[in-house]
Amino acid sequence: GRATLSAMPSPTVELVAQSPSGVEVAATLGIPRVELCCALELGGLSPSEALLRRSVSAGRAGPAPVEVHPLIRARPGDFVFDEAELDLMVDDVAHAVAAGAAGVVVGALDARGMPDLPFVERVLEAAAGAEVTFHRALDASADPVRAYEQLAGVGLTRVLTSGGRPTALEGTETLRALVALGLSTQVMAGSGVTAANVRAIADTGVDAVHLSAKRRVGGGGLAMGGSDDGGHDVTDAAAARALLDALSG
């Protein structure tokens, strides 16, 4: 019961950043890893090489080192990609590692809705020993548990998952089931992780929790696209700090 829970190691925290300043927030708070992306309102897309290089520099210059793991995703929408898109992402992986990324975050599904394992093999080769995380394409798969078992067999570092549900809190039962498999590929819980629910999510035994801790700034003015409200998201240090406090509380 209680003794077991308190003995359970606290999960690693990963922060989503969309700028070098987001990486600086992570460094200040002692968060060891960021997922770097742009266009988070679309679920995240690949950052530019300059953004990646500057973020890696920020991660090395701060009070505590921060690993930068860029999201490599060619476009928004579903995770069944054509050959040209897959080739582009494999190239992006190689460029990211050359630019100093400690790892990459990728995901693709085949026509049956299961992980595209040949693509994952190509990514692992292009990553040349850097960590590879398979993202929430897992949650869009036909069977998240089976998908995780397949991915655990190919040498990935971790998967990012909400347990196949809209949020990690709703997916705790599946997260618990993935952890119970005892496979070497880490399970990182993401989607809707907040200070209010992080303890319940951590109690599933996941290796890591992933949070965006963002707030909207700006808004109004001229819209530049269908999903544009004239504002943008920034990393909210207070929200991230509250989550760390709740986790250690």
C-alpha positions as CSV (number, residue, x, y, z in Angstrom):
1,G,0.0,0.0,0.0
2,R,1.3,3.4,1.1
3,A,4.9,2.3,1.7
4,T,5.2,1.0,-1.8
5,L,4.0,4.2,-3.3
6,S,6.3,6.4,-1.3
7,A,9.2,4.1,-2.3
8,M,8.3,4.5,-6.0
9,P,11.0,6.7,-7.7
10,S,9.7,10.1,-8.8
11,P,9.3,10.3,-12.6
12,T,11.6,12.5,-14.7
13,V,9.9,15.7,-15.8
14,E,10.1,16.7,-19.5
15,L,9.0,20.2,-20.5
16,V,7.8,21.2,-23.9
17,A,9.6,24.4,-25.2
18,Q,9.1,26.4,-28.4
19,S,12.0,28.8,-27.9
20,P,15.4,29.1,-26.2
21,S,13.7,30.9,-23.4
22,G,11.6,27.8,-22.7
23,V,14.9,25.9,-22.4
24,E,16.1,28.5,-20.0
25,V,13.0,28.0,-17.8
26,A,13.8,24.3,-17.7
27,A,17.4,25.0,-16.7
28,T,16.3,27.4,-13.9
29,L,13.9,24.9,-12.5
30,G,16.3,21.9,-12.8
31,I,14.1,20.1,-15.4
32,P,16.6,17.9,-17.3
33,R,15.0,17.5,-20.7
34,V,12.9,19.5,-23.1
35,E,11.0,18.5,-26.2
36,L,11.5,21.3,-28.7
37,C,8.9,22.1,-31.3
38,C,7.1,24.8,-33.0
39,A,3.3,25.2,-33.7
40,L,2.3,23.4,-30.5
41,E,-1.3,24.5,-31.2
42,L,-1.1,22.0,-34.2
43,G,0.3,19.3,-31.9
44,G,3.8,20.4,-32.7
45,L,6.0,20.5,-35.8
46,S,9.8,20.3,-36.4
47,P,11.7,23.3,-35.2
48,S,14.1,25.1,-37.6
49,E,17.8,24.2,-37.4
50,A,18.7,27.7,-36.0
51,L,16.0,27.3,-33.3
52,L,17.4,23.9,-32.4
53,R,21.1,25.2,-32.3
54,R,20.2,28.2,-30.1
55,S,18.1,25.9,-27.8
56,V,21.0,23.4,-27.4
57,S,23.3,26.4,-26.5
58,A,20.8,27.6,-24.0
59,G,20.6,24.1,-22.5
60,R,24.4,24.0,-22.1
61,A,24.7,27.5,-20.7
62,G,22.2,27.3,-17.9
63,P,22.6,26.6,-14.2
64,A,21.8,22.9,-14.9
65,P,22.3,21.1,-18.2
66,V,19.2,20.5,-20.2
67,E,18.9,17.9,-23.0
68,V,17.1,19.1,-26.1
69,H,15.0,16.6,-28.0
70,P,13.4,18.1,-31.1
71,L,10.1,16.9,-32.4
72,I,10.6,15.7,-35.9
73,R,7.1,15.9,-37.6
74,A,6.8,17.1,-41.2
75,R,3.2,18.3,-41.1
76,P,0.1,18.4,-38.9
77,G,-2.7,15.9,-39.1
78,D,-2.6,12.1,-39.1
79,F,0.5,10.0,-38.8
80,V,0.3,8.0,-42.0
81,F,3.0,9.7,-44.1
82,D,4.0,9.3,-47.8
83,E,7.5,8.3,-48.8
84,A,8.7,11.9,-49.4
85,E,7.5,12.9,-45.9
86,L,9.2,9.9,-44.3
87,D,12.5,10.7,-46.2
88,L,12.3,14.3,-45.0
89,M,11.9,13.3,-41.4
90,V,14.8,10.8,-41.6
91,D,17.0,13.7,-43.0
92,D,15.7,16.0,-40.2
93,V,16.7,13.4,-37.6
94,A,20.3,13.3,-38.9
95,H,20.5,17.1,-39.1
96,A,19.1,17.4,-35.5
97,V,21.7,15.1,-34.0
98,A,24.5,16.9,-35.9
99,A,23.2,20.2,-34.5
100,G,23.6,18.8,-30.9
101,A,20.2,17.3,-30.1
102,A,20.5,14.7,-27.3
103,G,17.6,12.8,-28.9
104,V,14.7,13.1,-31.3
105,V,10.9,12.6,-31.0
106,V,9.2,10.9,-33.9
107,G,6.3,8.8,-34.9
108,A,4.5,7.3,-37.9
109,L,1.8,4.7,-38.5
110,D,1.4,2.3,-41.3
111,A,-1.9,1.8,-43.3
112,R,-3.1,-0.7,-40.7
113,G,-2.8,1.9,-37.9
114,M,0.2,0.3,-36.2
115,P,3.7,1.7,-35.8
116,D,5.7,2.1,-39.1
117,L,8.6,-0.1,-37.9
118,P,10.7,0.2,-41.1
119,F,10.6,4.0,-40.6
120,V,11.6,3.6,-36.9
121,E,14.5,1.5,-38.0
122,R,15.7,4.2,-40.4
123,V,15.3,6.8,-37.6
124,L,17.4,4.7,-35.2
125,E,20.1,4.5,-37.8
126,A,20.0,8.2,-38.6
127,A,20.0,9.1,-34.9
128,A,23.4,7.4,-34.6
129,G,23.1,6.5,-30.9
130,A,21.1,9.6,-29.8
131,E,17.9,8.8,-27.9
132,V,14.7,8.1,-29.9
133,T,11.2,8.7,-28.4
134,F,8.1,7.5,-30.2
135,H,5.4,10.2,-29.7
136,R,1.7,10.1,-29.3
137,A,1.2,8.6,-32.8
138,L,1.0,5.6,-30.4
139,D,-2.3,7.0,-29.0
140,A,-3.7,7.2,-32.6
141,S,-2.7,3.6,-33.3
142,A,-5.2,0.7,-33.6
143,D,-4.0,-0.8,-30.3
144,P,-1.7,1.2,-28.1
145,V,-0.6,-1.7,-25.9
146,R,0.3,-3.9,-28.8
147,A,2.0,-0.9,-30.5
148,Y,4.1,-0.3,-27.4
149,E,5.1,-4.0,-27.4
150,Q,6.2,-3.8,-31.0
151,L,8.2,-0.6,-30.4
152,A,9.8,-2.0,-27.3
153,G,11.4,-4.7,-29.4
154,V,13.3,-2.4,-31.7
155,G,15.5,-0.4,-29.4
156,L,13.6,2.9,-28.8
157,T,14.5,4.8,-25.6
158,R,10.9,5.7,-24.7
159,V,7.3,6.3,-25.8
160,L,5.2,9.3,-25.1
161,T,1.6,8.4,-24.5
162,S,-1.7,9.3,-22.9
163,G,-2.7,5.7,-22.7
164,G,-4.7,6.0,-25.9
165,R,-7.1,8.6,-24.3
166,P,-7.4,12.4,-24.8
167,T,-5.5,13.0,-21.6
168,A,-3.0,11.0,-19.5
169,L,-5.3,11.2,-16.5
170,E,-8.1,9.5,-18.4
171,G,-5.5,6.9,-19.7
172,T,-4.1,5.9,-16.3
173,E,-5.4,2.4,-16.5
174,T,-3.6,1.8,-19.8
175,L,-0.4,3.6,-18.6
176,R,-0.4,1.2,-15.6
177,A,-0.8,-1.8,-18.0
178,L,2.2,-0.6,-20.1
179,V,4.4,-0.2,-17.0
180,A,3.3,-3.6,-15.8
181,L,4.7,-5.2,-18.9
182,G,8.2,-4.5,-17.5
183,L,9.8,-3.7,-20.9
184,S,13.0,-1.8,-21.1
185,T,11.5,1.0,-23.3
186,Q,10.5,3.8,-20.9
187,V,6.9,5.0,-20.6
188,M,6.4,8.8,-20.5
189,A,2.9,10.1,-19.8
190,G,1.8,13.2,-21.6
191,S,-1.3,15.3,-22.5
192,G,-3.1,17.5,-19.9
193,V,-0.5,16.9,-17.2
194,T,-0.9,19.6,-14.5
195,A,0.0,20.3,-10.9
196,A,-3.5,19.1,-9.9
197,N,-3.2,15.6,-11.5
198,V,0.5,14.9,-11.8
199,R,0.6,12.8,-8.6
200,A,-2.2,10.5,-9.8
201,I,-0.4,10.1,-13.1
202,A,3.0,9.5,-11.4
203,D,1.4,6.8,-9.3
204,T,1.0,4.6,-12.4
205,G,4.7,4.0,-12.2
206,V,5.6,5.8,-15.4
207,D,9.3,6.7,-16.0
208,A,8.5,10.3,-17.0
209,V,5.8,13.0,-17.2
210,H,5.7,15.4,-20.1
211,L,4.1,18.9,-19.8
212,S,3.7,22.0,-21.9
213,A,3.1,24.5,-19.0
214,K,2.1,27.2,-21.5
215,R,0.1,30.4,-21.4
216,R,-1.3,32.4,-24.2
217,V,0.0,36.0,-24.8
218,G,-1.3,38.5,-27.3
219,G,-4.4,37.8,-29.3
220,G,-6.7,39.9,-31.4
221,G,-5.4,41.8,-34.4
222,L,-5.1,40.4,-37.9
223,A,-5.5,36.6,-38.2
224,M,-2.9,35.0,-40.5
225,G,-4.6,31.6,-40.9
226,G,-7.6,29.5,-40.1
227,S,-6.5,28.6,-36.6
228,D,-4.8,31.9,-35.8
229,D,-6.1,34.2,-33.0
230,G,-3.3,36.6,-33.2
231,G,-1.7,35.3,-30.0
232,H,1.0,32.8,-29.3
233,D,2.1,30.4,-26.4
234,V,5.0,31.0,-24.1
235,T,6.4,28.7,-21.4
236,D,4.8,29.5,-18.0
237,A,7.6,29.1,-15.4
238,A,5.0,29.4,-12.5
239,A,2.9,26.5,-13.9
240,A,6.0,24.4,-14.4
241,R,7.2,25.2,-10.8
242,A,3.8,24.3,-9.4
243,L,3.9,20.9,-11.1
244,L,7.4,20.2,-9.7
245,D,6.2,21.2,-6.2
246,A,3.1,19.0,-6.5
247,L,5.3,16.1,-7.6
248,S,7.8,16.4,-4.7
249,G,5.1,17.4,-2.2
